[in-house]
């Protein structure tokens, strides 16, 4: 039997589209949930043979693959996936102690790097597949007080999927745990003001890469369709959270009696967070994850509803708004890895 509780995933960046990644350079990811699988598109034409059920003409029209495996946001692997997705980075040396490298990510022209994945499923009976010629179309960064650790979920699109292989890459399990939401305690901010009632963050960066058909079943290429960058966060409705809701509705955090909802867009909102990772003994490790989003166009959140008990909270959602002269966002991961580079 195929043991579904035994699984592993590795990623190796390609030098270029034509050159496969080396297994010796592949990095193991802490794979939590989700999957990689083949996507086989099939066409069917019906015809009548004057019988009761008729017949069909069937053909495979396209083979591609991919999926959305959720990966624990362990510092080095988290930084590497962001580098692959963005197709580049800038770095800064951090003197420490301990000495680290700060990997900085902002929107860059074009899509990310080509990458190959190795998927291992089972132990006695195994499914060993490579997903070659892949790109990461989207990343979702999810941090919450409800989860044991942060995670990054890439949407992977593969032009050459489910190629069987014989031996796993050698890289072992990540040695560090993931960033945890609570490691940002006191450092979650809206418009530069700490909000202790912020309890969840979901940041979605979507290049929306679509498969381009060719003259065979294998896709020709990938191209972006409708890229987007969105954010969601949960805010507890204490006095500070309720004031934020009033600002979206009335344009002021302290509406006087008789104030009516505004008929124009409320101001853009900034979001900042800084997580400082700690070891099992609570000591700072020097690993950090920072989010800086200067301009968010929030959607109107649903009004607080009476009844039901439980905590009062609102889920805000919005779009990252381009403003001339400002970066759409800046993400940084400080960790032990030096600056990343494509294979020679």
Secondary structure, 3 states (H helix, E strand, C coil): CECCCCEEEEEEECCECCECCCHHHCEEECEEECCEEEEEEEEEEEECCCCCCCEEEEEEEEEEEEECCEEECEHHHHHHHHHHHHCCCEEEEECCCCCEEEEEECCCCCCCCCEEEEEEEECCEEEEEEEEEEEEEEEEEEEECCCCCCEEEEEEEEEEEEEECCCCCCCCCCCCCECCHHHHCCCCEECCEECCCEEEEEEEEECCEEEECCCCCECCEEEECCCEEEEEEEEECCHHHHHHHHHHHHCCCCCCCCCCCCCCCCCCEEEEEEEEEECCCCCEEEEEEEEEEEEEEECCCCCCCCCCCCCCEEEEEEEECCCCCCCCCEEEEEECCCCCCCCC
